[in-house]
Amino acid sequence: MKKTGIVFLLLILAFLLVWPFIGPEYQVYLTLSFFAYSVALLGFNLLFNYTGLLSFGHALFIGVGGYTAAFLTSRFHIPYMEVSILVTILLSGVVAILIGLICVRYIKIYFAMLTLAFGMLFHSFLMKTYHLTGGDEGMSVEQPYLLGMDFSSMDQMAFFSGPYYYYSLGVLILASIAMWRIVHSPFGLCLTSIRDNPDKAEYLGIGIRKYRLLAFIISGCFTGVGGVLLAPITGHMDPGMVFWTHSGDMVFMTLVGGFSNFFGPMLGTVIFITLRDVISSYIEYWRLIFGALLAAIVILSPGGVIEVLTNLFTLIRRKIMAGENAS
């Protein structure tokens, strides 16, 4: 990573650290969704950008994480957040293996449709098993313990803008470091080689299906952890969280932000969450606006908003350097 990029990331981190002290309480609360979806999209983009597989059913894993948190906190009275995360990683891995063994045998539209089908199967399961999952009414999620500490005596918004905010930020930082190491490891290079030229990769001895399956498992685990972080924010999990439109929202965030850049999907979450909050307060059919926005970005800037910002930054830097040389 270039020095300017590191400086920019440190500035963003510094801003996020002080944001709860300077930002409006509601806006700080919205930032929690950014943390959760950013972790989830780290996993989604490993599959989409680095492996070349588009999933239209990835909200399934958000549901696995969210319902795990709901079961552990409200049914089994195990409020520890770390337990929810560890159990979610285990369950997401198992689910990803079972689904991935079938899905990774196919590519392109066939892979997308298979993941969509499994996502809708899970949605139907949650709807029909009323005695287990609450059906369309869903399940409540109790306030979790963080690092073994009980914050139930705190006001709920104070909890979210304080301990839970910094806990979620910490999880995002750790997840980002882990994913950065993955995509820049020999394993990540194998994934990109499979994406760019699967025939040549297979000729070089890379097991295509094995690597795609491993990518699918890792992707599911990261997305599941994002679901765990999202559950206490909503306070409630229902089948709508795994519906195909929620998976579509994840695709939207990734495309708008810029899937070819590691941090692009994170920018996409900021854009999505902010615009949804603003536009939905004025118009009921906010998805119509989002659809038009996505079409415009795909046509005008396929690399997403982060590509526009990168090009703009490069242009400004060149003009500054040209002015210094002229003087």
N, C-alpha and C positions, 0 to 999 in steps of 0.2 A: 504494500500500500504506500502511495506517495506521501511525503511529509505534509503537504497541504491537506490531503484527505484525513490524516491522523489529527491534525489541528482542528479541522472542521468537526470531526466526531467528538473530540474532547470538549469543544464549545457546546455541541448539542447535549452531551452528557451533563455538563455544568448547568445548562439551562434546565434540564429535567430534574436535577437535584434541588434546585431552588424554586421550581414551578409551584409546588404546594404552598409556598410562603407568599408568592406574589400573584398567583392566578386565582380567578373566581372559583368558588368551591365546586360549582357544577362543571366547569371546564376541566378541573382536576379530575373529577369523577369520570368524565369522558375519556381522559387520558388512559385510564385503566383498561378500557376496551382496546386502545391502541397497543398496549403492552401484550394483551392476550392474543389479539389477532396477529401481531408481529411474530410471536413465537410460533403460532400455527402456520403462518405463511413461510417461515423458514423451512418447514417441512414440505409444504406444498411446492415451493419453488425448487427444492432439490429434485423433485420428480419432474416438474414441468420444464424448467430451464436446463438443468444439468443432465437430466436423463432423456428429455424429449418426449415425456409422456404426460398427456393432459387428463387430469381426473375431474369428472363432473359429480363425484360423490364423496369428496373429501370432508364434507361436513359430518359424515358418519363418525369420523374420529373425534371431532369436537363433541359429538354426542356421547361417545364412549367416555371421554374425560369428564364431561359435565354430569352425566348420570352416575359415574363412579363417585364423584364428590357428593352428589345427592344421596346415594345409598349409604355411603360411609358416615355422613354427618347426620342425616335425619332418620335412617333406619337402624344402623348399627351403632350410632352415637360414638363414632370415632372421629373427632373433630380435627385431628392433626393434618395440616396441609401437606406435610412431607409424605405422610402415608398415602394420601390421595394421589400425589404425583407418582410415587413409586408403583402403586397398584395400577394406575392408568398406563404407565409405560409398559408394564407387564401385559395388561389386557389388550392394549393397542397393538403390541407386538404380535400377540396370538391372533387377533382378528386380521391383522395385515398379512400374516402368513397364510391363513386360510383363504382370504380373498385374493392375495397376490399370486398364489400358486396357479390360479385360474387366469387372472387378468394379464399377467406379464407374458403370457403366451401369445398375446395379440398386441398390436400397436395402432397408432393413429385413432381413427374414429371408433374402431372396435374396442380399444382399451377404454376410451372415454364413455362409450355406451355401457360397457360392462360395469364400470365403477358407478355410473349413474343407477344402473339396475340394482346393484348391491346396496347403494345408499337408500333407495326407495323401499327395498325389502326391509331394511332396518327401521325405516320410518313406519312401515306397516306393522312390524313387530311391536314397536313402542305403542302404537295406537290400539292394537288388539289386546295386549296383555295388561288390561286395566288393573287386575289384582296385584300385578308386580310393579308396573311402572306408572300407574295412575292414568294410563290412556292419554286422551287429549287434554286432561287437566294437568298432567305432568306431576313433578315432585318438587318439594321445597328444598332449598340448600341452606343449611345453617351456617352461621358465621364460624370460620375455621380458627384453630389455634395456629399461630405462626412461630416456628422454632420452639414449640412447646409452651408458648406463652398465651395466656387467655386474655383477650381484650374485650370481653363481653361487657365490662363496666363502662366502656367508652361509648359515646354517641356514634351511631352507625356511620354518618358522614365523616366524622373525625377519624374513625377507624379506616375508612377507605382512602381519605386524603393524607393519612399518616402512615401507620405500620403497613397496611396492605399495599399502599402505593410503592413504598420502597422495597417491599418484598417482591412485588411483581417486576419492578425495575431490575432487581438483582437477578431474578430468574431469566429475564430477557437478555441481560448482559452475558450470563453464563451460557445460555442457549446460542447466542450469536457467536461467542468464541468457539463453542463446540462445533457449530455448523461451518464456521470459517475454516477450522482445521480439517473438517471432513472434505469440503469441496476443493481444498488446496492440497489434499493428500494424494498419494498414488491411486487410492480408491476413487477419488473425485475425478482424476484425470481419465481413469478407465470409463467412468460414466459419460464424460463429454466425448470420448472417442466413440463410444457406442451410439451416442446421439448423432454425431456427425457422419459416421460411416460404419454402420453395424457389420457389414460384410467384411470390411478390412479388420475391424476389431476381432471378429471371430477367427479370421485367418491368423491373427497374431496370438491366438490362444486364450482370448478373454471369453469367459463363459457369460454370454449375453443374458440369458434368462436368470442366472444366479445373481449377477450384478443388479439387474432390474428388480429382482425380488428383494435384495438387501436394501436397495434404495427405497422401495415401497415400504418396507418395515420401518426404516429410520424415519421416513416421511410421516408415517402414521403415528409413531411415538411422539414426534415433535408436535404434530397437530393435536394429539390427545392432551399433551401438557397445556397447550393453548386453551383447550376446552376446560381444563381444571381451573385455570386462572379466570376464565370468563364466568364460571358458574356462580361464585359468591357475588359477583357484580350484579347479575340479573336476579339472584336470590331464588331462582325458579328454573327448572329444566322441563321442557315440553317437546313433543315430537317435531315442532316447527324448527327446532335447532338443527335437525338433520335433513330437513326437506331440501329438494334440489335447488330451490332459489337461494338458500344459504350457501350452498356450494358455488352457485353462480356469483354470489357476492365476493367470494374468495378469488374467483377468476378475475372479476372486475378489478379488485384491489391490485392484483398482480399486474394486470395489463396496463392499468392507468399509471401506476407508479413506475413500471419498467422492469420486466422480468429478467432482462439480460444483465442487470446490475444487482449485486448482492443486496444492497440496501434499497433497491427500487420498490419491492413490495411493501416495505415499511412506510415509505413515503405514500404509497397507495392507500394504506390504512388511514393515515392522517387525512388525506383528501376525502376518502369515502365517509369516514365517521363525521368529519366536519360538515361536509356538504349534505349528508343525510339529515343531520340535526337541524341545519339551517333551512334546507329546502322543504323538509317534511313539516316544518312549522308554518309554511305558507301554502303548500299545495299537497293534496292527498296523493296524487299520482306522481310521486317523486321518482319512481323507477323509470318513468318516461323520460325525465330529464337526464337521468343517469345513462340510459340507453343512447341518447343523442350525444352525450359527452364521450362515451366510449367509442362510438362510431367516428367522431371527430378526431379523437386521439389516435385511433388505429390508422386512419387515413393520412392525417397530417404528421404524426410522429409515432411510428410503430414502436420506437424504443421507450415510449412513455414519457411522463413529465420529467423524470430524472435525466433523460437524454436532452431535453430542451434546456434544463438548468445547467447541465454539463457543457453543452455547446455555448450557452450564453456566458458562462464563467470563462471558458477558453477564449472567446472573442474579446471579452473585457481585458483579460490578462495580456493578450497579444497587443491590444491597443495601448495599454499602459507601457508595455515593453518597447513598442514602437515609438511612443512619445519620449521615453527615457533615452533611447538611442539617438533620436533626432536632436535632443537637447545636448 
